[in-house]
Amino acid sequence: MEMIATALPSLGEAWALILQPVVLGYLVLGVVMGLAVGVFPGLGGIAGLSLLLPFMFGMDPVLGLALMIGMVAVVPTSDTFASVLMGIPGSSASQATVLDGFPMAKKGQAARALSAAFASSLFGGLVGAAFLTVFILIARPIVLAFGLPEMLMMTILGLSMVAVLAGRIPLKGVAAAGLGLMIGTIGEADAGGSLRMATYDIPYLTDGLKLVIVGLGIFAIPEIVSLLRQDRSIAQGAKLGGGWMEGVKDWFANIWLSIRCSIIGVIVGVIPGLGGSVVDWIAYGHSVQTTKDKSNFGKGEVRGVIGPESSNNAKEGGGLVPTLLFGIPGSGSMAIFIGAVALLGSGEIEVGPNMLKDNLDITYAIVWLLALANVVGTILCIAASGGIAKLTTIRFTYLAPFLFMLISFAAFQSGQNFEDLLALFAIGLIGIFLRRFDWSRPAFLIGFVLSNPVEKFTNQAFQIASFRFRKSFGEGIDYIFSPIVIVLLIITVVSVVLGIRQAKSIMAEGDVQSGSKRAPVVFLLVLMGYLAFALTNAGMIPNYNMTDKIIPLVVGGIALFCCVILMVQMMLRTEGDSIFADKEVAGEDADAPYGLWSTLAWFGGLIAATFVVGFIIALVGFLISFLRVRAGASWGKTMILTVAGIGFMCLMAGALNRDFPPGLLQDAVDLPWPLK
């Protein structure tokens, strides 16, 4: 009762703060900026908040918070445009939306998919805000109850979704997740600093691969190349579908799924370090598990859009719990948010327990700014969805060069190295072949995303558990098997069992026809070669750094074992079996008028030219040659589109204060911006 008596006056004061016209104006400005940032693939909330940081110094606290919350709240909504319309994850929080949203767009149901996503996002955002309102005072003991074993189990629960997403051949799903985990361990280990799959001859790999690059490479490159080969619009027949009202009706018909996934989003958001990279996969797995007819997932099932979109907006409310209560960032964007709050006003606001004690009114103002931002952002997105969905009716040959331009720029921003572009191309090749041979790309990405949490939580939990066991066996068991761990373990086991039972009805890459043995076997041999090399590399780490080698050895061993079993099965089975799935045998890819390598060579040419003359000069040549030769555009249209593309890139880079990839020319000659 005392907590409620304290909270009620603060709630009233919070409404008085935010219902000022100037505050609402800053909120709308933040929402519009968030929409602009979210629409462009690969940028996301971190880039957006980084853009705002210089303006936060000395700003009125409520106005600054309105601007930031407006942006943070709406990015997980607006990033849906890229996921649905282009098959490119707008951010790590919208990766699962691609699986069914993009197939819906290709069927001409882009507006329906977008409006279903926006309605789900609005509901999830409001659930997150409501949760934050209730739990702002009572969540402290709940958050503190999650120790290392609990966080490890939550990470394992995320990995268990591989069982749901594995497809017709579960071993392929497990091996794909293992491959993702192994690629995620590349670089310097957190615990002992050992280098894995990286030497100082290739210093770029020391820091490992960035999620932006892997996400774009695994999902964006394969879809862009596939559509470009077919030389048509994204939506066949150029039909937009039933419009946004149909999507809203879809959401209402699946409201209980939206409620459950929103709760999942809130719970995962509360736990620091997991956040958007995990929550959409857990929600997607839950959507598959709770649907009777699973055959349509991956081919345009609207429940595959509603689940992830409900959860990734709700997680923003959950993510603010550890951020506001303890000053512990729940994600990268929350880490920047904490830094920005410290710059506001005269520095009197500090996130953590003191904020609840001294600034409870501002704390609740943040909560309701979050709710209002979701409402405003969703209204704007739904209003624009019909018009933006018309992008799917444009011949894709005119969109592809600009998508290559955008994802190259986004990938470069992750590390500001030319090698980022080479890594994007290499991961894109992996994504193309995973897609071709019906290996689960979501399983691969889940493995990559969770590689660091799995290793970190395992090592830390093992060290503490060893200390507890030395004291007494009972104390060690109590530490490992807490009530929360037991509950999560039961949920994980149920998830795996259901996933294996349902695997035959789930197609990882749609209905892929089977072909000859040769190509799938060669691809499997390449994967086995990499895993064997990675295992050998991990085994070379000295035993006194056992914590740095144990996870790669265990994960790599399991993945290689699965590949060996797959190889035996391929040797024993006849051609035409589902294990030999190959998109080049029948379907869109097989009938495409353009070949894979000739299409991919355009992107490779942009990267090679960038290495020599820098990005902007290379981009001018790329756009002119592509539009003239590949698209067959007139000189007038070519020059107009080229100037528009270059102008847009310069405008965006200038606004975000970003550089372009340099080349050998920039090393030799001091050129003016943007050529430098």
NORBELJO-V626347 format. One record per pair of residues at least 12 apart in sequence whose C-alpha atoms are under 7 Angstrom apart, sorted by the first residue. I is the first residue (numbers start at 1). J is the second residue. D is the distance in Angstrom with one decimal. If there is no record, write none. Layout:
i = [I	I]
j = [J	J]
d = [D	D]
This chain:
i = [10	10	11	11	13	14	14	14	14	15	17	18	23	23	26	26	26	27	27	27	27	28	29	30	30	30	30	31	31	31	31	31	33	34	34	34	34	34	34	35	35	35	38	38	38	38	39	39	39	39	39	40	40	41	41	41	41	41	41	42	42	42	42	42	43	43	44	44	45	45	45	46	46	49	49	51	53	56	56	56	57	57	58	58	58	58	59	59	60	60	61	61	64	65	66	69	69	70	70	73	73	73	73	74	74	74	76	76	76	77	77	78	79	79	80	83	83	83	83	84	84	84	84	84	84	85	85	85	85	85	86	87	87	87	87	88	88	88	89	89	92	92	93	93	93	93	94	96	96	96	96	97	97	97	99	100	100	100	100	100	100	100	100	101	101	101	103	103	104	105	105	106	106	106	107	107	108	108	108	108	108	108	109	109	110	110	110	111	111	111	111	111	111	111	112	112	112	112	112	112	113	113	114	115	115	115	115	116	116	116	116	116	117	117	117	118	118	119	119	120	120	120	120	120	121	121	121	122	122	122	123	124	124	124	124	124	125	125	125	125	126	127	127	128	128	128	128	128	128	129	129	129	129	129	132	132	132	132	133	133	136	140	148	148	149	149	149	150	150	151	152	152	152	153	153	153	154	155	155	155	157	158	158	159	159	160	160	160	161	161	161	162	162	163	163	163	164	164	164	164	165	165	165	165	165	166	166	166	166	167	167	167	167	167	167	168	168	168	168	168	169	170	171	172	173	173	173	174	175	175	175	176	176	176	176	177	177	177	177	178	178	178	178	179	179	180	180	180	180	181	181	181	182	182	183	184	184	184	185	185	186	186	186	187	187	187	187	188	188	189	191	191	192	192	194	196	196	197	197	204	210	212	212	213	213	214	214	217	217	217	217	217	218	218	218	218	218	219	221	222	222	222	224	225	225	226	227	228	228	228	229	229	229	229	229	230	230	230	231	231	232	232	233	233	233	233	233	234	234	234	235	235	238	240	243	244	251	257	258	258	258	261	261	261	261	262	262	262	264	264	265	265	265	265	265	266	266	266	266	267	268	269	269	269	269	269	270	270	270	270	271	272	272	272	272	272	273	273	275	275	275	276	277	279	279	280	280	280	283	283	283	284	284	284	287	287	287	294	294	295	295	297	298	298	298	298	299	323	324	324	325	325	325	326	326	327	327	338	397	398	401	402	404	408	411	412	418	421	435	436	436	437	437	437	437	438	438	438	438	438	439	440	440	455	459	465	465	512	512	512	513	513	513	513	513	514	514	514	514	514	514	514	515	515	515	515	515	515	516	516	516	517	517	520	528	528	531	531	535	535	535	538	538	606	606	606	610	610	611	611	612	612	612	613	613	613	614	614	614	614	614	615	615	615	616	617	620	623	624	624	650	662]
j = [360	361	361	364	361	361	362	364	365	365	365	365	63	66	63	66	67	66	67	70	373	70	67	67	68	70	71	70	71	74	373	377	71	48	70	71	72	74	75	74	75	78	75	78	79	90	78	79	81	82	90	82	90	82	88	89	90	91	407	90	91	212	407	410	91	410	75	91	72	75	333	332	333	68	336	656	340	340	343	344	343	344	343	344	345	346	344	345	344	345	344	345	344	366	369	369	370	370	373	316	370	373	374	373	374	377	93	312	313	118	121	381	91	94	94	97	98	101	102	98	101	102	105	110	114	102	105	110	389	392	102	102	219	220	223	216	219	220	215	216	276	277	276	277	280	312	280	280	281	284	308	304	305	308	298	297	298	299	300	301	302	304	305	113	300	305	299	300	300	234	235	234	235	236	235	236	235	236	238	239	240	241	240	241	240	241	389	240	241	243	244	385	386	389	241	242	243	244	246	247	247	302	385	244	247	248	382	247	248	250	251	306	305	306	309	378	382	248	251	251	258	306	309	310	309	310	313	374	375	378	310	262	310	311	313	314	313	314	371	374	371	262	314	266	314	315	316	317	318	317	367	368	370	371	317	318	321	367	364	367	321	325	457	461	461	480	485	484	485	457	454	457	458	485	488	489	488	450	453	454	492	278	282	446	447	492	495	496	281	282	285	174	443	496	499	500	285	499	500	503	285	440	442	443	508	440	443	503	508	440	503	504	506	507	508	503	504	505	506	507	579	503	562	439	439	440	443	559	559	562	563	439	440	443	444	443	444	446	447	447	555	556	559	444	559	444	445	447	448	447	448	451	552	556	448	448	451	452	451	552	198	205	208	205	206	207	208	206	207	548	547	548	545	548	548	537	538	534	537	419	414	411	414	411	424	424	427	424	425	427	428	431	427	428	430	431	441	431	428	428	431	432	400	599	600	589	396	396	397	400	592	593	594	595	599	592	593	594	396	397	395	396	392	393	394	395	396	392	393	396	392	393	393	389	386	382	306	307	306	307	310	283	307	310	311	310	311	314	283	311	279	311	312	314	315	314	315	317	318	318	315	315	316	318	319	330	318	319	321	322	330	322	328	329	330	331	330	331	315	330	331	312	449	311	312	308	311	312	307	308	311	304	307	308	303	304	307	505	506	505	506	506	507	508	509	510	510	351	351	352	351	352	353	352	353	351	352	351	631	631	623	645	603	421	424	661	661	607	509	582	583	520	581	582	583	508	509	512	581	582	508	508	509	551	547	479	480	581	582	583	581	582	583	585	586	576	577	578	580	581	582	585	575	576	580	581	582	585	575	576	580	575	580	580	560	563	556	560	552	553	556	552	553	618	619	622	662	663	663	664	663	664	665	663	664	665	661	662	663	665	666	660	661	662	675	675	642	642	638	642	674	676]
d = [6.0	4.5	6.4	6.1	5.8	4.9	6.2	5.7	4.5	6.7	6.9	6.4	5.5	6.4	6.2	5.8	5.2	4.7	5.1	5.1	6.7	6.7	6.6	4.4	6.2	4.3	4.7	4.4	5.0	6.0	6.4	5.9	6.3	6.8	7.0	4.2	6.9	5.7	5.2	6.3	6.1	5.2	4.7	4.9	4.4	6.5	5.5	5.1	5.9	6.1	6.7	6.9	6.5	6.2	6.6	6.5	4.2	6.5	6.7	5.6	5.4	5.9	7.0	5.3	6.9	6.2	6.4	5.4	5.9	6.0	5.7	6.4	4.7	6.9	6.7	5.7	6.0	6.3	5.8	5.7	4.7	5.5	6.3	5.1	4.3	6.1	5.2	5.2	6.4	5.2	5.2	5.5	6.8	6.9	6.4	6.5	5.9	6.9	5.1	6.9	6.1	6.1	6.0	6.8	6.2	5.6	6.4	6.5	6.0	6.4	6.1	6.9	6.3	6.7	6.4	6.3	4.9	6.9	6.5	5.9	4.6	4.4	6.3	6.8	7.0	6.1	6.0	6.7	6.8	6.3	6.8	5.2	6.9	6.1	6.3	6.6	6.1	4.5	7.0	6.9	6.2	5.1	4.5	5.6	6.3	6.0	7.0	5.9	5.9	6.6	6.5	6.7	5.2	6.3	5.2	6.5	5.0	5.8	4.3	5.6	6.8	5.7	6.3	5.8	6.3	5.9	5.4	4.9	4.6	6.9	5.7	5.2	4.0	6.1	5.5	6.3	4.7	6.5	6.4	4.7	4.8	5.5	5.4	4.5	5.9	6.9	5.8	6.1	6.5	5.1	5.4	6.0	5.6	5.8	6.6	6.4	5.4	5.2	5.8	4.3	6.1	6.8	6.5	4.8	4.9	5.9	5.9	4.1	5.2	6.3	5.5	6.3	6.0	5.7	5.7	5.8	6.7	6.0	6.6	6.4	6.5	5.6	5.7	4.7	5.3	4.9	5.5	5.6	6.2	6.0	6.7	5.0	4.5	6.1	5.2	4.4	4.8	4.7	6.4	5.9	5.4	6.6	6.0	6.0	4.3	6.5	6.7	4.1	6.1	5.3	5.6	6.7	6.4	5.6	5.9	6.6	6.8	6.6	7.0	6.6	6.8	7.0	5.8	5.5	5.9	6.0	6.8	6.5	5.3	6.9	6.4	5.3	6.5	6.3	6.3	6.8	6.8	6.7	6.8	6.4	5.2	6.4	5.9	6.5	6.8	6.2	6.6	5.9	7.0	6.3	5.6	6.7	5.2	5.4	4.7	5.9	5.9	4.1	6.9	6.5	7.0	6.9	7.0	6.4	6.5	5.7	6.6	6.6	6.4	6.8	5.2	6.5	4.8	4.7	4.6	5.4	4.4	6.8	6.1	6.0	6.8	6.6	5.9	5.8	6.5	5.6	5.9	6.9	4.7	5.9	6.5	6.7	6.5	5.9	4.8	4.8	4.3	6.6	4.5	6.3	5.9	6.5	5.0	6.5	6.8	4.5	6.0	4.5	4.3	4.5	4.7	4.9	6.2	6.4	6.6	4.7	5.4	7.0	6.4	7.0	6.6	6.8	5.1	5.5	4.2	5.1	4.4	5.4	6.1	5.8	6.7	6.4	6.0	6.1	6.4	6.7	6.3	6.5	6.4	6.9	6.6	6.3	6.7	5.3	5.4	6.9	6.2	5.3	6.8	4.9	3.9	6.3	6.2	5.5	6.9	4.2	6.7	6.6	5.3	6.5	6.0	4.7	6.5	6.6	6.6	6.6	6.9	6.3	5.9	6.8	5.6	6.4	4.7	6.5	6.5	4.6	6.1	6.8	6.3	6.0	5.2	5.6	6.0	5.3	5.3	4.2	4.8	4.8	6.5	6.3	5.4	5.9	4.7	6.9	6.8	7.0	6.6	6.5	6.4	5.8	5.6	5.5	5.6	5.9	5.0	5.1	4.4	5.3	6.8	6.3	5.9	4.1	5.9	5.1	4.4	5.3	4.6	6.5	4.4	6.4	6.7	4.3	6.5	4.3	4.3	6.8	4.5	4.9	5.8	6.2	6.6	6.8	6.9	6.3	3.9	6.8	5.3	5.8	6.9	6.3	5.8	6.0	6.6	6.6	6.5	4.5	6.3	6.0	5.5	5.2	6.5	6.0	5.8	5.5	6.4	6.3	5.9	6.1	6.2	5.4	5.8	6.8	6.7	6.6	6.5	5.7	5.8	6.9	5.1	5.2	6.9	4.5	5.4	4.2	6.1	5.2	4.7	6.9	5.7	6.6	6.5	7.0	6.9	6.3	6.9	6.8	5.9	6.7	6.2	5.5	4.9	6.4	5.3	4.7	6.6	6.1	5.4	6.9	6.0	6.9	6.6	5.1	6.9	6.3	6.3	6.8	7.0	5.8	6.3	5.7	5.4	6.0	6.5	6.5	6.1	5.0	6.3	5.7	5.1	3.9	5.4	6.9	6.5	5.6	5.9	6.2	5.8	5.7	5.4	6.9	6.7	6.0	6.2	6.0	6.2	6.5	6.1	6.2	6.9	5.8	6.0	6.4	6.4	6.3	6.8	6.1	7.0	5.7	4.4	6.3	4.8	4.9	6.1	4.9	6.1	5.0	5.9	4.3	4.0	6.8	6.7	6.0	5.3	6.3	6.1	6.9	6.7	5.8	6.1	6.4	6.9	6.6]
